[in-house]
Structure formats: C-alpha cells, structure tokens
C-alpha cells in the first residue's frame, strides 16, 4: 500500500468528520444551547454539561481539520457523540428507521470516524505532519 495514499485518506477523513461536525457546533453557537440543556434535564443530568458541547462540536472539529492534537480532538468529539447518543436516542440508538438505517446512524458515523482519528492521528498532511505525540 502506498503510504502517501494512507495519509491522503486520513486527510479526507479529517476534513469529513471534522468539517461536517463543525456545522453542528456553529449552529448551536448561533441558536443557543437551550435544547441541549432541556435534553440533559430530561435525562437527569446537570444542564452545566451543555457548555461542553462547543468544545466537542467546535474546538474538537477545528483540531481535527487542522491536524493539530488530532487524537485529543478525536477523543473529545467521540465523547460528545457518546453523550449525544445517550441523551438524544438512549435505548433507541439501534432502532431501524423507515429507510432501513439506524435511528442514530449519523451520530454513530461521527463516533466511528472520531475514534478512528483518535487511534491513527492526523497523518502527514496536517499541521503536526504526523510527528507529534498527540498529532
């Protein structure tokens, strides 16, 4: 396998997983965290946790996109997705929707991509050039 293609693949993964998540974070910054606070309350969790959402949906994606501290960004985004699965879907996470997909497939896809980047790092097409401990 050509190692340059692997690095290019990591770049595509970073841009997809980070870039698409960033839109969700920007939306929440523009429209507020009240819906998140409501879901947290409904799940008997402190509303204060809602303030972690910008970290998981804005800061983490930016780290991922840039390829700087990508493993940390991936872990933070993965944790955010685990929390979203719990508070938004709960036991219905793996229910089949009317199109034959999982109810929470987008969240699960973001979780998988984030975990992959947490395990692999950014690759050489990044700020860290794949040489940092937490690239």
N, C-alpha and C positions, 0 to 999 in steps of 0.2 A: 504494500500500500504506500502511496506517495504521501510522506509526512506533510508536505505543503497543503495537500488537499484536506488532511485532517484539521490543520489549522484554519483553513478556509471554512470548513464545516463548523468549527467552533465559533467563528465569526458570524456565520449565518444564524446559528443557534442563539448567540448572544443578542444579535440585533432583533431576532424574532421574539424571544422570551422577554428581553428587557424592553424593547421598543413597544410591543403591544401592551405590556403591563403598565407602562408609563402613562398611557392614555387613561387607564382606570384611575391612577393616582391623581392626575391633573383634574379629572372630573370631580373627584372627591374634594380636592382643594378649592375648586370653583363653586361647588354646590354644598359644601359643608359635610360634617361627619355625623349629623343627627340621625340619618338612617342606620348607620353603624352602631351608634350609641343605643338606639332602640332595640336592635337585634341582640346586642350584648346584654341589655337589661332583661330581655325575654328569655335569655339563656342563663340568668342568674350570675352574670359576670359583671365586673365593675366597668362603668362607662369610660373610665380613665384609659382603658385599653384601646379605645378608638384612636387615641393620639399616636399609637404605634403604626397605624395604617399609612400615614405619609412616609414613614421610614421604609415600610415594606413595599409600597407601591410607587414611590418617587425616588427616594435615596437608593434603595437596592437596585432598581432598574437602571439608574444612571451609572452606578458602579459596574453593573453587568455590561451595559452598552459600551462604556469606555474601556473595559477590560482592566480595571483597577480594583484590586481587592475583590475579584470576581467570586472567589469561593465564599467570602463573607456575604457579599451581595446575594449570591445564590441561596445561602443558608437562611438569610433574613427573608428573602422572597418566599422560600419554601415554607418557613414557619408561618408567614402571613397566609399562604394558601391553606395550610392545615387548619388555621383558625377560621378562615372563611368557610371551609368545608363543614366545620363543626357548627358555626353559628348560622350559616345560611341554609345548609342542607341536612345536617345531622344524619339521622338514620336513612334519609332518602338519597344519600350521596350516590348509591349504586342502583337506584331505580332506573328502569328503562323508560325513556320519554316516547312520545308518539312518533318520533322519527327513527326509533331503534337505537339511539345513542343513550349514554348515561346522562342522568339529570345534571350532574356536576362535571361533565366532561371537560369544559374549558378550564375550570379550576384544577382538575386533575392533570390536564396537559401542562398548565403552568407549573404545577408542583413537580411533575416529572422532568421538565426542562430545567427548572431551577436546581433540582437535585443533581442532574447530570453535570451542570456547570459547577456546582459545589464540589463534585468529585473530580472533574477534569481540569478545572481552571480555565483561563481565558484563551490560551494559545498564543502564538507569536504575533498575530495581527491585533495587538492591543497596546495600551499604554505601558503595561508591565513587560511586554514582549515575551510573556510566558516564563519569566525568570524570577518573579517574586515568590516568596513563600506562600502568600495568600492570593496570588495572581488570579 
